[in-house]
Amino acid sequence: QVQLVESGGGLVQAGGSLRLSCAASGRVLRTGTMGWYRQAPGKQRELVASITSENNLDYGDSVKGRFTISRDNAKTTVYMQMNSLKPEDTAVYYCNLVQYGLSCENYWGPGTQVTVSS
C-alpha cells in the first residue's frame, strides 16, 4: 500500500503564488507517474500536471505557463509551484500516483483546498 499526503494549500489573492507538496510513503515504486488533479464544485476532476519517472511533463491547458511540476530525486515527493493564480484555479487539489507492480496501482491523496480570491 501507498499513502499520499498533500500540503501547501490555502487562501491567496489573485495573482499570488502557492506551492503544493505531496509525499508518498509505503511501497512506492520509483517508476511510477505522479501528478496533481483538481476538482472545483460542480465540475469533474481534471488533470493539472503530471511527471513521469523519466521527467516527462504534462500540463492542463489552463495552467500552462503558470504552474510547474517537479519531483525529488528519490521520486517519492512531487511539488507544484503555482504562480499567477486566478479565481478559477479555486478547487480541491489531489495528489495522484500511478505505478505498475503486479498490476496497475492508482493512489489518491485526501486533497488540499486552494482558494483564490479576486
C-alpha positions in Angstrom: 0.0 0.0 0.0 1.0 3.6 -0.6 0.0 6.7 1.3 -0.1 10.2 -0.2 -0.1 13.3 2.0 -0.6 16.7 0.5 0.4 20.1 2.0 0.6 23.7 1.0 -2.9 24.6 0.1 -4.6 27.8 1.4 -6.1 31.1 0.6 -4.4 33.5 -1.7 -5.3 36.6 -3.6 -5.5 36.6 -7.4 -2.0 37.0 -8.9 -0.4 35.3 -5.9 1.5 32.1 -5.6 1.3 28.8 -3.7 3.5 25.7 -3.6 1.9 22.3 -3.1 3.8 19.3 -1.9 2.8 15.6 -1.9 4.9 13.0 -0.1 4.4 9.3 -0.9 5.2 6.6 1.6 4.9 2.9 1.8 5.5 0.6 -1.2 6.5 3.3 -3.6 7.9 2.1 -6.9 10.2 4.8 -8.3 9.0 4.0 -11.8 5.5 5.5 -11.3 3.9 8.7 -12.6 2.9 11.3 -10.0 0.6 14.2 -10.7 -1.9 16.7 -9.5 -5.6 16.8 -10.3 -8.2 19.3 -9.2 -11.9 19.4 -8.7 -14.0 22.5 -8.4 -17.6 22.4 -7.1 -19.9 21.1 -9.7 -17.2 20.1 -12.0 -15.3 17.0 -13.0 -11.9 16.2 -11.7 -9.3 17.3 -14.2 -5.6 16.9 -14.7 -3.5 19.8 -13.7 0.0 18.4 -14.2 1.9 15.1 -14.2 5.5 13.9 -14.2 6.8 10.5 -15.1 9.8 8.7 -13.6 11.8 9.9 -16.7 10.7 13.5 -16.0 8.3 13.7 -18.9 5.8 16.5 -18.1 2.2 17.1 -19.0 0.0 20.1 -18.1 -3.6 21.0 -18.4 -4.1 23.8 -21.0 -5.5 26.2 -18.4 -2.3 26.1 -16.3 0.4 26.0 -18.9 3.0 28.8 -18.3 1.8 29.4 -14.8 2.3 26.1 -12.9 5.4 24.0 -12.7 5.6 20.4 -11.5 8.7 18.8 -10.2 9.9 15.8 -8.3 12.6 15.0 -5.8 15.5 12.6 -6.8 14.1 9.9 -4.6 10.9 10.1 -6.7 8.7 10.0 -3.6 7.8 13.7 -3.3 6.1 15.8 -6.0 5.8 19.6 -5.9 3.8 22.1 -7.8 4.6 25.7 -8.0 1.5 27.7 -8.8 2.0 31.3 -10.0 -0.3 34.0 -11.3 -3.2 32.3 -9.6 -6.7 33.1 -10.8 -10.1 32.7 -9.0 -10.9 29.9 -11.5 -8.0 27.9 -10.0 -10.0 27.5 -6.8 -10.5 23.8 -6.2 -9.6 20.9 -4.1 -6.2 19.6 -5.4 -5.5 15.9 -5.3 -2.1 14.2 -5.5 -2.1 11.0 -7.6 0.4 8.2 -8.1 0.1 5.5 -10.8 2.5 2.7 -10.7 2.8 -0.8 -12.1 3.6 -3.6 -9.7 1.9 -6.9 -10.3 -0.9 -4.8 -11.6 -1.8 -1.2 -12.2 -2.0 0.6 -8.9 -3.7 4.0 -8.6 -3.5 6.0 -5.4 -5.0 9.3 -4.3 -4.3 11.7 -1.5 -7.1 13.2 0.6 -6.9 16.6 -1.2 -5.9 20.1 -0.2 -8.1 23.2 -0.7 -6.8 26.0 -2.8 -8.9 29.2 -2.7 -8.0 32.2 -4.9 -9.9 35.4 -4.0 -10.5 38.2 -6.6 
